[in-house]
Amino acid sequence: MRRKFHSHDLPVVLAAILIAAISSHAQTVPITTVVTVLGPKYTSPPAIGKDDIAVYEGKQKRDINSWVPAQGDKAALELAIVIDDADSSDLGIQFSDISNFIKSQPKTTGVAIFYASNGTVQAASQFSTDHDAVVKALRMPFGRGAAYTSIYLSLMNLISRWPVTGARHEILLLADGIDRFRGDPFSPDVPATVEKAQKAGIIIHSLFTSGVGRLSRNFFRVSQGQNNLAQLSDGTGGESFFQGTQTPISFAPFLQQLETVLKNQFFLTYATGRSKKKGGELRGFRVHSEQRDVEISHASKVLVPGP
């Protein structure tokens, strides 16, 4: 039997709707992440706005709160250049390219240089917008492996020590990617580094440079090292650069491509369901656009907070 609706029921119905709306809103959290948008072959992209993109978690489309270019008062960037002390001294030939890249950074970019060894990093310079001073901190890598040489343990050490700020946090890693501590293939520290970077919202770019010792002469280990670097960059939304299995003749073309990447990034904020896990969880997502000649990259997962 159908129940008749009476006017005195209206406040109850409205209250129920309001409570449901508040409850639904309480279960939704805003997530902000950095997205890179490029044209073909590392060119600047066509104009792309909030209405030109869509965010999905699986098949579920999510509401976009904002889409802000990392420019103007949002251009702040902290760029850590990490050099593996297990790199060959041949890296010194590329110092002019590295120096020119550092000096070309805008005043909104603080650059620091770190050397990785023995599962940790040592700062040759702190983050500074005095790029000429930062360049002076460059030194040759020691060209040897320490007792606990793992570029991935060193990266995780840096990520743990990096204070949270409102700036973008990105790393340019110069290494061969070989895990000399735990060994290849399938080093457990590669996915662990990706996960730690995703939780911290840090993007890792990598540029392959030859290492030292017999492992650097093993084609299988070198190839696996490059796969490790690609996995690291893909998972965090960065770019992975390499030219064959040796240190590139010139870093300049790759660093120019990286410069284009840094100039074409956006802060994306979208709404998603709050995690039910106490410490939150990493959740996959993807950003899609129907625009032609647009390449979009971002971390494969973001941290969604819990209750």
Secondary structure in CASP SS format (residue, H / E / C, confidence):
PFRMAT SS
TARGET T0000
AUTHOR 0000-0000-0000
METHOD secondary structure of the structure
MODEL  1
M C 1.00
R C 1.00
R C 1.00
K C 1.00
F C 1.00
H C 1.00
S H 1.00
H H 1.00
D H 1.00
L H 1.00
P H 1.00
V H 1.00
V H 1.00
L H 1.00
A H 1.00
A H 1.00
I H 1.00
L H 1.00
I H 1.00
A H 1.00
A H 1.00
I H 1.00
S H 1.00
S H 1.00
H H 1.00
A H 1.00
Q C 1.00
T E 1.00
V E 1.00
P E 1.00
I E 1.00
T E 1.00
T E 1.00
V E 1.00
V E 1.00
T E 1.00
V E 1.00
L E 1.00
G E 1.00
P C 1.00
K C 1.00
Y C 1.00
T E 1.00
S C 1.00
P C 1.00
P C 1.00
A C 1.00
I C 1.00
G C 1.00
K H 1.00
D H 1.00
D H 1.00
I E 1.00
A E 1.00
V E 1.00
Y E 1.00
E E 1.00
G C 1.00
K C 1.00
Q E 1.00
K E 1.00
R E 1.00
D C 1.00
I E 1.00
N E 1.00
S E 1.00
W E 1.00
V E 1.00
P E 1.00
A C 1.00
Q C 1.00
G H 1.00
D H 1.00
K H 1.00
A C 1.00
A C 1.00
L E 1.00
E E 1.00
L E 1.00
A E 1.00
I E 1.00
V E 1.00
I E 1.00
D E 1.00
D C 1.00
A C 1.00
D E 1.00
S C 1.00
S H 1.00
D H 1.00
L H 1.00
G H 1.00
I H 1.00
Q H 1.00
F H 1.00
S H 1.00
D H 1.00
I H 1.00
S H 1.00
N H 1.00
F H 1.00
I H 1.00
K H 1.00
S C 1.00
Q C 1.00
P C 1.00
K C 1.00
T C 1.00
T E 1.00
G E 1.00
V E 1.00
A E 1.00
I E 1.00
F E 1.00
Y E 1.00
A E 1.00
S E 1.00
N C 1.00
G C 1.00
T E 1.00
V E 1.00
Q E 1.00
A E 1.00
A E 1.00
S E 1.00
Q E 1.00
F E 1.00
S E 1.00
T C 1.00
D C 1.00
H H 1.00
D H 1.00
A H 1.00
V H 1.00
V H 1.00
K C 1.00
A C 1.00
L C 1.00
R C 1.00
M C 1.00
P C 1.00
F C 1.00
G C 1.00
R C 1.00
G C 1.00
A C 1.00
A C 1.00
Y C 1.00
T C 1.00
S C 1.00
I H 1.00
Y H 1.00
L H 1.00
S H 1.00
L H 1.00
M H 1.00
N H 1.00
L H 1.00
I H 1.00
S H 1.00
R H 1.00
W C 1.00
P C 1.00
V C 1.00
T C 1.00
G C 1.00
A C 1.00
R E 1.00
H E 1.00
E E 1.00
I E 1.00
L E 1.00
L E 1.00
L E 1.00
A E 1.00
D C 1.00
G C 1.00
I C 1.00
D C 1.00
R C 1.00
F C 1.00
R C 1.00
G C 1.00
D C 1.00
P C 1.00
F C 1.00
S C 1.00
P C 1.00
D H 1.00
V H 1.00
P H 1.00
A H 1.00
T H 1.00
V H 1.00
E H 1.00
K H 1.00
A H 1.00
Q H 1.00
K H 1.00
A H 1.00
G C 1.00
I E 1.00
I E 1.00
I E 1.00
H E 1.00
S E 1.00
L E 1.00
F E 1.00
T C 1.00
S C 1.00
G E 1.00
V C 1.00
G C 1.00
R H 1.00
L H 1.00
S H 1.00
R H 1.00
N C 1.00
F H 1.00
F H 1.00
R H 1.00
V H 1.00
S H 1.00
Q H 1.00
G H 1.00
Q H 1.00
N H 1.00
N H 1.00
L H 1.00
A H 1.00
Q H 1.00
L H 1.00
S H 1.00
D H 1.00
G H 1.00
T H 1.00
G C 1.00
G C 1.00
E C 1.00
S E 1.00
F E 1.00
F C 1.00
Q E 1.00
G C 1.00
T C 1.00
Q E 1.00
T C 1.00
P C 1.00
I C 1.00
S C 1.00
F C 1.00
A H 1.00
P H 1.00
F H 1.00
L H 1.00
Q H 1.00
Q H 1.00
L H 1.00
E H 1.00
T H 1.00
V H 1.00
L H 1.00
K H 1.00
N C 1.00
Q E 1.00
F E 1.00
F E 1.00
L E 1.00
T E 1.00
Y E 1.00
A E 1.00
T E 1.00
G E 1.00
R C 1.00
S C 1.00
K C 1.00
K C 1.00
K C 1.00
G C 1.00
G C 1.00
E E 1.00
L E 1.00
R E 1.00
G E 1.00
F C 1.00
R E 1.00
V E 1.00
H E 1.00
S E 1.00
E C 1.00
Q C 1.00
R C 1.00
D C 1.00
V C 1.00
E E 1.00
I E 1.00
S E 1.00
H C 1.00
A C 1.00
S C 1.00
K E 1.00
V E 1.00
L E 1.00
V E 1.00
P C 1.00
G C 1.00
P C 1.00
END
